[in-house]
Amino acid sequence: MLKATGVAATGVAAVAAGPGTAPAVAASAPYAHPGLLHTRADLERMAAKVKAGAEPYTAGFAELTANRHAQSGWRANPQAIVYRGSGSPENYRILYNDVHAAYQNALRSHVSGDSAHADTAVAILNAWSAKLTRLEGSADRFLAAGLYGYQFANAAELVRDHQDFALERFQAMLLDVFAPLSESFLANHNNAVVTNYWPNWDLTALACVLAIGIFCDDRAKVDRAVEYFKHGEGMGSVRHAIPVVHDDGLAEWVEAGRDQGHALLGVGLMGTVCEMAWNQGIDLYGYGDNRFLKGAQYVAKWSLGGDVPYTANTRKKGAVGGWSGTETATDAAAVDPAMTRPIWAMIANHYTKRRGLSATYLTRAAAKAAPEGGGGDYGPNSGGYDQLGFGTLAFTRDRAVDGGSEGPRAQTVPPSASAPASASASGSPSVSASGGGGRDLAATGGGEVVGWTAAAGIGAVAGGLLLLRRRGRVGGTGQ
């Protein structure tokens, strides 16, 4: 297995870093491990703070220990074929429950030092890598690959050096079962026009490719993920997900024109991508003049009940060479200020504590959501398992000592680096569609009210460019 003492920036390893700057790099070295959502320093911070009884870490850890998935008695139920959206049996719920049990036990082992939880995580991961052969279903199979691929990689990253963990077999499963679907989606979008799917579809695939690339030390995958984040043609690249920037520091999240639940999902996924990249010395958080900060602030303000502008846009949808239609979003959808997901602590702590920037709405949203739970704490359906969660425990940090301009930093990883130390879719009356047949192209097929709902082929104009019509009024009541 691979161990590293530096972090890699799109395929090269970092050897030094100053405040506010990406690290200097040296060619051809493995990525730093652990180095997905959590670094060695993060895990040590959590353990030390909980041991000292410091808040809000203890409250966050209490959320973890109370979750039924975080118990060492959990037993895996691996499947050879997992179906989502169609096929029989539609058994993807078994998969996401086991993924979250593996992650929660692995995280608990690091914080508590209890090896029984690490052993449980390893048993779950080994059981799945010994049996799973493929993912099937409707277009939802791409969601399954993206969501559970990035989550599986994060769980495994926490136990990659455990003596009983079948690392190479698990890497093979990720590379053979999960990564091909996500890479295919980013390249071909299920044979749909490039902007047929809302941003969260791209972002699930992007998170999967990046996480697997880092976990498997596959620089080509990491490079592709970073390039797509910056310049991808689909709706999940940062400039398409956040197409309009305003002078007041807010930037419109395009999926706010759909509904609150999926907008929260998209922000959580983009934050996940940024955090994993940051831990390898790649600053996507700051890309495009902090474009993600501006978009996340917008969604936080809107979700808290504030009024936000929304620029009307019309996008193409349909199959390449087949049926076609258009969809127009005219206003930000209505919100339920009580709706929350465990996405805010990670993003708020990055911008306000690591970088020392002002992020009023992010700070308020994080405080309202605290202490954040994880899978199983936000309802029984798939939307409640789209993020790994526990951000209050995992991402609360002290302000950087230089005043907050900390940049991506090289890590020193000891030899035992990994030993223990849905979105709910509210209705959006502002969206109207035209166009006909072939609706199964982009329908998720899950049929859930909470979790993924049928996207019905939401897309944009050819080439990924939004047709934007600026308006002089504030769209949406925010209530």
N, C-alpha and C positions, 0 to 999 in steps of 0.2 A: 504494500500500500504506500501511497505517496504522502510525504510530510513536507511542509514548506516553511521557510523562514521569511518570506517576503510576500507581497501581494502583487497581482498581475493586472496590468492595464491593457485590456484587449490583447492578451497573449504575451505580455512581457512583465517581469516581476519588479515590484517596487522595492527600492533599497533605501530611500530617504524621503522625508516629507517635511515641509514647513507649514506654518499656519496659513490656511486659506489657499493652498496650492496643491495640485495633484503631485504625487511623489515622483522623484526621479526614478528612472527605470533601467533595468539591466535585462538583456535579452535572454529568452528561453529558460524559463523556470516554471515549476508547477505553481498552481494557484495556492493561496493560503488556506489552510484548513485548521479548525472550522472557519468557514468564511462565507456562508450564505446569509441568512438573517441574523445569525449570532456569531460573534468572534470569541476567541479565548478571553479577551478582556471583558466582553459583555457578560459571559458566563461567570467569570470570577466576581464581577461587580454584583450580579444578582445574588450569588451565594453569600458574599460578605455582608451585603445590606440586610438580607433576611436574617442571617445569623445575629446581626447587631440589633435586630428588631426595628429597623428604620422603616418609616412610612414614606411613600405609599407602597413600598416593595412588599411589606408583610401582607397588606391587603390584597395586592396582586397575587402573591403566592397562595393566599387562602382561596382565591378563586380557582387556582389550578388544582390544589389538593382536594377541593370539594367536587370537582368535575368527575363524573363516573368513568370517563375515558382515561383518567390519570391514575388508575388503580393497578397495582402490580398483579392482580388476579385476572386481568383481561386476557382473553384467549382469542387468537386470530381465527378467521373463517375464510381462508383464501379460496378464490374461484379461478378456474382455468380461463374462462371468457367472461368479461364484464360487459353488460349491455346498459346503455343509457339512451332513452328516447324511443327506442323500439327494440324488438327482439325479446326472447323469452329464455330464462326469467330476467326481468329488468331489475338487476341485482346490484346496481352501482351504489346503493345505500350501504351495502355491506362493506364495499371498498372504502368509502369516505369515513365510515365509523372506525375502521381499522387503521386508516392513515392517521386520524387524529389521536387515536389511542397510542400509536407508536410515537408520535411527536410529543404528546403530553407526558408520557412516561420518560422519554429521553430527557426532556427539559427538566422534569422533576428530579431526575437522578443527578443532574448537574447542580441544581440548587441545594438539594438536601444531602447529597453524598450517598444516598441509599442505592446500592448496586442492584437491588431487586428490581427497581424500575428500569434501569438500563438493560437488565436481562430480559425483561418483558418486551421492551421496545425491539430488541434484537430478535426475539422469537417471532414477533409479528412480521418484521421485515423479511426475515429468512423464509417464513412460511409463504409469503406472497411471491418472492423471487423464485421459489422452487415450483410454483404452480401456474402463475399467470402467463398466458401466451398472447392474448390480444384483447383489444377494446372494440366493441361493435355497437351499432345503433343507428339512429338518425344523425342529423347534423350535430346532435348533442354529444356524439362520440368525441368530437374535437374539444368540447368543454371538459369532458371527463379526462382526456389526455392532458390538457393544459392545467386544470386545477389540481388534479391528484398527482400529476407528474411533478409540479414544483413543490407540492407539499410532501410527497414521498422523499424527494431529494433532501429537503430540509430536515426531516426526521432522521434520515440515514446519516446526514452530515454530523449529527450530534453523537453518533455511536460508531463512526467509521473505523475507529481504532480499537473497538471492543474485540477481544480475542475470539469470540464466537461468531462475529458478524461475517457473513459471506459477502464481502465487499465486491469482488469481481463479478459474482453472479448477479448481485443487485444492480451494479453498473450495466451489465448486459441487458437486464430487464428494462431499465430506463431507456437505454439506447435503442432497443429493438421494439418495444411496445409503445412507449409514450412519445419519445422525441420525433419519430417519423410523422405521426399525425399532426403534431404542432408545427413542425417545419413545413409540412404540406399545406397546412392552413395558411400560414403566412405567405407562402408562394402562390397558392392557387385559390384560396378562399372558397373551397368546396365547389369549384367551377362556377362561382358567382362573379358578377362584376365586382371590381376590387373594393368598392365601398358599400357593398350589400349589407354587411354586418356592422352593428353598433360597436363602439370602441372596446367594450369588455371582452368581446370574442377574440380580437387580436391580442389583448393584454393577457388573457389566460395563456395563449400560445407563447407569447413573448416571455412570460414568467417561467414557463416550462423549459423553453430552449436555454434561457440564461442559467437557470438553476442546474439543469443537467450538464450544461457545458462546464460550469465551475466544478460540480461534484465529480465529473469524469475527466477533469483536466483537458477538456476539448476546446482549444482556443478558437477553432473555426466557428463553433456554435456561439461562443461568447461574442466574437466579432460580429456575427450575423445579427444577434439580438441587439447589440448596441447600435449597429447601423440602422436597424429597423426602427428602433425607438426614435432616432434622430430624423430619419429620412424615408421611412416606410410609406408605401402608397395607401395602405389601408387606414381605417378610421382610428386604429389604436396608436399610431405614431403621435408624438407629443403635439405636433402642430395641427394635426387633424382632430385629435381629441379635445384640444384647447385652441379653437380657431381664431378667437377674437380677444385681444388684450385691450383693456381700458386704462385710461390715464390714472385712475384711482388705485391701481395696484391689483385689481381683480381681473381675472380672465375667464371667459365663458367656457364651461364644460358642456360640450355639445349634447351629451346624453341627458343633461338636465331637461331637455325638451322631450324626453321619453318618460322617465319617472324617477322618483327619488331612490328607490332600491337599487336600480342598476347603475345610477350615478355614483352611489356610495361604493358599490362593488368596483367600479372602474377606478375610483380614486385609491381604494385599498390595494388594487392590483398594481397600479402605477407606482405607488409607494413601495410595494414589495420589490418591484424591479429596481427602483432607485436604491433601496437599502442594500440589496445583494450586490449590485454593481459597486456601490460605495465601499463595501467591505473588501473589494478587490482593487481599490484605487481608482475607480472610474466614477467621475462625478456627473451623474445624470440628474441628480437633484437640482444642480445649478445650471444645467444646460438651457440655452436660449434665454439668458437673463432671468433665471429662476422661474421659468414658465410654469413648471409644475406647482411651485409655491402659489402662484397667482391663481391657478385653476383650483387647487385644493382650498384656498381661502374662499373662493367663490362658492364652492359646494358647501363648505362649512357654514358660511353666512346664510345661504339659502336653506340648508337643512335645519338651522336654528330658528327659522321663521322670518328671516330678513328678506326684503325686496331686492331682487337682482335683475339686471338687464338681460335680455336674450335676443340675439339677432336671428331673425327668421332665415331658414336655410332649406333648400330643396336638394334632395339627393336621389341618385339612381339606385334601383334595386333590380335584381333579376339574375338569370343564368346567362353565362356567356353563350351566345348563339341561340338562345332560347327566349323564354318569356321575359318581359321587362315591365317596369313601372317606375313611378316616382313616389317619394314621400316628402312631405313638408312639415317641419316643426316650426311653430310660430311663437311659442312662449315657454318659459320654464314651467314645468308641471307643478301642481299643488303638492305640498309636503305635509308630513306629520312630524312636528318637532320632537315627538317622543321616540321616533324611529332612530335606532343607532346600530352601528356595527363596530367591531373592535379594530378600527383602522387609524384612529386619530393620534394615539400616543406616539407611535413611531414617527409620523410625519412632523408633529408639533415639536417633539424633542430634537429632531434633526435641525430644523430651521431656527428654533429659539435657543437651544442649548449648545449644539455643536457650532452653529454659525452666528449666533447672537443677533438674529434678525427679529424684527417685530412681526408677529403673526397672531393678531388679536382673535380672529375667528377660529383659527386652529386651536389656540389655547383654550378658548371657551368650549369648543366641541370636545376636546380631550378631557377637560375637567368634568363635563357633563357625563361622558361615557365611563369615567373611572369608578371603580377599578375594572379594567376590561377583562372579560372572560374569553372563552375560546369555543371551539366546536362542541355543540351540545348545549350551550348557554343561550343561544339565540333562535330557538325553535327547532323542531325535529326535521324539517325539510332541508333540501340541499343548500339553500341560500344561507342557512345558519352555519354552514361548514365551509364557506368560500374563502375565509381567512383563517389562519392558524391562531391569531389572537394573542391574549395575555400581554398586551403591549405595556400596561402599567408596570408590570414586573420586569419585562424584558427591555424596554426602551427608555424608561425614566433615567435621566442622567443629570449630573451636575453640569453647570455652565462651564464651558471651556475656560481654562485658567488665563488665557491671553485676551479674554473679553469676548470669546465666542467665534473666532474665525478659523476654527480647526478644519483642516482639509483631510482628504482621504489619506490614511497613514499606513505605513508598513507595519506588519505585526511580527512579533517574535513568538514563534509557536514551539512550545516544548515538545519533547519526544512523545509524551502521552497526551497529545493535544485534544483528543476527544474522549478522554476518560471522564467519569462523572466529576467534577469539581464541586344568504342568498338574497341573496338579495330579495327583499320583498318588493314587489312591483305594484306601486300605486298607479291608478289610472292617470293618463295624460290626455285630456281633451284637446290639447293644442296640436296634436299630430294628426295629419290627414294623409291618406294614401290613395294612389291610383295604380292600376295595373292588375293583371289577371293571374293566370294559372301558374302551376308549378310551385305552389306555396310551401310544399314540403322541403324545398331547397334550404330554407333558412329557419324553418320552424324547429324549435328545440324539442318539441314532442314530449316534454316532461309532464305537462298538464298541471303543474303546481301553481297555486296562487302565491305562496311564499316560496321563493327560489326562482329558478329560471322560468320565464314565460315565453310563449311563442314570439319570436322576433319578427316573423312574417316578412323577412327580407328587407330590412331597413338599409338603405345605401346612400350613395352620394353621386355627384356628377362624375363623368369619366375623368380619369387621371387623379382622382382623389381630391379635387378642389371643390370646396363648398361654394355654392352660389349664395352669397350673403347680401341681405338687404338690411341696411342699417335703419333703425327706427329711432325716433326722438323720444320715445316713452319707455318707462320701465315695465318689462313684461313679467307677469305672474304676481300673485298676491303674497306668495311666501307663507300662506296660512294653510 
